[in-house]
Amino acid sequence: MATFLVAVIYAAFIGLGLPDSLFGTAWPSIYTEYGLPIALGGTVSVICFLGTFSSSLLSTRMIRLIGTAKLTAFSTLLTAVALLGFGMSKSFWMLLVLAIPLGLGAGSVDAALNNYVAVHYSASMMSFLHCFYGVGVTISPFILTMVFKRGLNWRNGYLIAGGIQIVLAIILILSVPIWSKVNGSETDEEEKYEGLTIRQAASIKGVKVMWLLFAFTCAIEMSVGNWSSTFLVEYRHMDVGFAASAMTFYYLGMTLGRLLSGLLAKKLHSWQIIKIGLMILPVALILLLVVDNGIVGIVALMLIGLGNGPMFPNFNYLAPENFGESKSPAIIGTQMAAANISIVTMPVLCGILGQIFGMVIFPYYLILLYILMLLAFFRASKIWKMPGVFKR
């Protein structure tokens, strides 16, 4: 039964990843069909972000009201309905409306499950959890690729993804009684959770530093995901197909980093794993900056994924340790909000700077983000006692 619950939680995170890469892959077909400007796709992303941001901040209240199990099941069902709605939509304004429940559902699952795993399970499981998110974001482009090869349109891809999400939602609904049997009743546990406003959370020592760490790691992750291919094609003058392959290795590096983080967590503390990642990143960024070679570029991107990939799950896992279990749901909710603000704004800033100065700025932008993350880490080291890299 305990193993089944772990599998259900992993499946929920696959469902969390499914929508995240679907829209970007489908957008060229969507704007062509509706005759829309390319930039209008950002409107859907912003609406999703607003939903995710809001539900992240409200997650503690929702957990206390209905429990993590029911919240996860309901939120997954909400995203499933939204995906099916995308597949049946007849106009762009319908996509804008459907982006609201899509964002609300995603934010609730993200915050609730990150807290649940941080409280009840090991650091290894937290890293493995985010590996399964990687499975979800990989499945969606594959679905659309297969759909297009068969001469179907983007709606069919959304309907398939929505069908998968419906199956996951049914599994989660049926699993609700199991959660309390495995990890005890949630009622007593949720009553001890403190609901905090943003101002109250910000007043707690170390919270603002963690917001910065989340913001910078997400800024690096999403900026590399959005602009590496453009950098390789426009500045390094590489073939488009080669640049696409390089992105595959970037995501492979990220997934591998989280997998290794899960394995290392059995022997190393989360702060130790974070330190190792911070040592890998400058090597990768320098390679990307100074070496004009395709293979080295692939290695650099893979190393960026390898070094930065473990940051997000390990920062999340530290919340109960840093702030106490009673405050961790509210703190994690604000951390998810900080992450989502960065995800929406920082890659856009990179694009604007690239438009003004050329994509030559891309590695310098990443180096700046790394330096800022390193400064935030040094500040965190003054707040919490951190073990050395090789000693507990």
Secondary structure as GFF3:
##gff-version 3
##sequence-region A 1 392
A	DSSP	alpha_helix	2	17	.	.	.	ID=ss1
A	DSSP	alpha_helix	22	34	.	.	.	ID=ss2
A	DSSP	three_ten_helix	38	40	.	.	.	ID=ss3
A	DSSP	alpha_helix	41	66	.	.	.	ID=ss4
A	DSSP	alpha_helix	68	88	.	.	.	ID=ss5
A	DSSP	alpha_helix	92	120	.	.	.	ID=ss6
A	DSSP	alpha_helix	123	149	.	.	.	ID=ss7
A	DSSP	alpha_helix	154	183	.	.	.	ID=ss8
A	DSSP	alpha_helix	186	191	.	.	.	ID=ss9
A	DSSP	alpha_helix	198	202	.	.	.	ID=ss10
A	DSSP	alpha_helix	207	234	.	.	.	ID=ss11
A	DSSP	alpha_helix	240	264	.	.	.	ID=ss12
A	DSSP	alpha_helix	270	290	.	.	.	ID=ss13
A	DSSP	alpha_helix	294	308	.	.	.	ID=ss14
A	DSSP	alpha_helix	311	317	.	.	.	ID=ss15
A	DSSP	alpha_helix	319	323	.	.	.	ID=ss16
A	DSSP	alpha_helix	328	357	.	.	.	ID=ss17
A	DSSP	three_ten_helix	359	361	.	.	.	ID=ss18
A	DSSP	alpha_helix	362	383	.	.	.	ID=ss19
###
